[in-house]
Amino acid sequence: MTKHEHHLKLTIPFSTTGQAQIAYNAISPDPQLKPDQFTQVLSVSNASGASDELSAGGILVAEFDAASERVLRVGVNGFLESLGVVVGCLRDLDYDGL
């Protein structure tokens, strides 16, 4: 993924892996407007290594690579806005898992 000078990695904890997977599914379909200048790679991991993936805490990992600081800032801001909507929906629906 590293093809530009500016990088950022965020790890966002969720109560369950199911919640992290919902955030991943909601955000990942959005295409990047300038893939030659900004890339975003998302993944979900189990926070505790427990065998029951849905009850264990989950982590959404977001990695960003950008051609400039400005492009990185704009791209990460867009990601955080989308993440805020997803987290707000999960909270409003009192969603605990699948």
QUIVENDA-V742674 format. One record per residue. N is the residue number from 1. RES is the residue in one letter. OMEGA is omega in radians with two decimals (999 if undefined). Layout:
[[N	RES	OMEGA] [N	RES	OMEGA]]
This chain:
[[1	M	-3.04] [2	T	3.07] [3	K	3.12] [4	H	-3.05] [5	E	-3.02] [6	H	-3.05] [7	H	3.05] [8	L	3.07] [9	K	3.10] [10	L	3.01] [11	T	-3.06] [12	I	-3.12] [13	P	3.05] [14	F	-3.14] [15	S	-3.13] [16	T	3.05] [17	T	3.10] [18	G	3.10] [19	Q	3.12] [20	A	3.13] [21	Q	3.08] [22	I	3.10] [23	A	3.10] [24	Y	-3.10] [25	N	-3.11] [26	A	-3.04] [27	I	-3.00] [28	S	-3.14] [29	P	-3.11] [30	D	3.13] [31	P	3.08] [32	Q	-3.11] [33	L	3.14] [34	K	-3.07] [35	P	3.09] [36	D	-3.13] [37	Q	-3.06] [38	F	3.04] [39	T	-3.13] [40	Q	3.10] [41	V	3.14] [42	L	3.02] [43	S	3.13] [44	V	3.06] [45	S	3.11] [46	N	-3.03] [47	A	-3.01] [48	S	-3.10] [49	G	-3.13] [50	A	-3.10] [51	S	3.12] [52	D	-3.02] [53	E	-3.04] [54	L	-3.12] [55	S	3.13] [56	A	3.07] [57	G	-3.13] [58	G	3.13] [59	I	2.99] [60	L	3.13] [61	V	3.13] [62	A	3.11] [63	E	-3.08] [64	F	3.13] [65	D	-3.05] [66	A	-3.12] [67	A	-3.14] [68	S	3.10] [69	E	-3.13] [70	R	3.13] [71	V	3.10] [72	L	-3.14] [73	R	-3.12] [74	V	-3.14] [75	G	3.13] [76	V	3.07] [77	N	3.10] [78	G	3.10] [79	F	-3.10] [80	L	3.07] [81	E	3.11] [82	S	3.12] [83	L	3.11] [84	G	3.10] [85	V	-3.13] [86	V	-3.13] [87	V	3.09] [88	G	3.10] [89	C	3.10] [90	L	3.14] [91	R	-3.10] [92	D	3.13] [93	L	-3.12] [94	D	-3.04] [95	Y	-3.11] [96	D	-3.09] [97	G	-3.12] [98	L	999]]
